[in-house]
Amino acid sequence: MEIKGFGVEEWLNQNEKKAQFDISQSTISSLTLGELLEFEDQNPSELFTKYLDTKLNYGWIEGSPEFKRLVAELYQHVTPENILQTNGATGGNFLALFSLLNPGDHIISLYPSYQQLYDLPKSLGVKVDQWQIREDLNWQPDITQLEELISPKTKMICLNNAQNPTGSLLSKPLLKQVVSLAKKVGAYVLADEVYQPVDKIDQFPNIVDLYEKGISVNSLSKTYSVPGLRIGWVATRSHALADVFRKYRDYTMISGGVVNDSLACLVLKNRHKILKRNAELVQRNHKILKEWVAAQEKLEIIMPEQVSTACVKIKLKINDEVFCQRLLAQTGVLLVPGSRFEMPGHARIGYCTDTLTLKMGLQKLGEFLAECD
Ligand SMILES: Cc1ncc(COP(=O)(O)O)c(C=O)c1O
């Protein structure tokens, strides 16, 4: 099975530990364990005492009943038995794609977006058509292109909502149009929803709530600030589909681990407090980014929604990869070259790091840009 290298992951693996001002990442500034326990008002020693007596066995295979209940509460039409815990959203996407797609199938993926959603299916022998996001449409796709691409052979439509790296959001009316097209041909709609906007999360249109063949994939890695727990999930409305996922899951994952599961429950129980902290951070950094880019002649931006990733256009002749390499070598500032997302001439700015790092990173980036022609 041939597969293309994962552009953004390869870049980060090579460069993130070299960065002094890392403004490339897509998580809202990660929480420490101490900060998490403060949300719970729990004394750390109580938690550690509990863990001293916790057997490090496999734990609950599909995720604990508490985890599944807390995740199901995030949706309108999903019951706990149709939630399966996965190794992050990457594990969730993999599970859904691997379980449902066969060589020769046809799918349509929002493009560019998260590379896993098109290059993994390609490696499984699936024919993948690209539903393009367009800069001239403020990074939205055009529904008429989807109408042209879809056919009775289409088995799945893959979305990334909000989209990495632009931070653009697919609206509920647009999603309803997607669902209506999918329904006509009986296609699944898989949505990777890790970048839910912090300011509108309770009105977020989860695909599984809009469509009986919708599959929502999410995790605690981005909007919930704990990527190190490696906990995600797949949510479906159908028992039969959840059973298909169970079957394949047994071959790829046993459990998420007892400690990670219990910490994931803590995160979910305290989600409103975490989201409040994150909404403040995103709002503050969003304003800093917007004002800073407005003063830059050599950059342009379509501002993201209140999600943790943004994409700038570099208005210079230099190749974006060379630009980012030089920037890192000369200033210690890390971005992700747009080419890593099939978006040459652009770069991802992960502006939801701590505010001081963002300010320092932007200042250094500004100095570097002043030297470029
Ligand atoms: C769209 C998207 N999905 C999934 C992931 C990975 O999520 P997780 O850490 O939950 O595996 C990323 C990380 O960059 C992402 O951008």
The ligand as an ORCA input file, in Angstrom:
! r2SCAN-3c Opt
* xyz 0 1
  C      -8.301     18.538     10.777
  C      -7.489     17.771     11.763
  N      -7.934     16.590     12.194
  C      -7.240     15.868     13.084
  C      -6.026     16.319     13.580
  C      -5.308     15.492     14.582
  O      -6.105     15.404     15.718
  P      -5.763     14.448     16.915
  O      -4.656     15.073     17.693
  O      -7.029     14.428     17.698
  O      -5.403     13.132     16.372
  C      -5.512     17.529     13.146
  C      -4.212     18.003     13.653
  O      -3.529     18.805     13.102
  C      -6.259     18.275     12.206
  O      -5.798     19.435     11.748
*
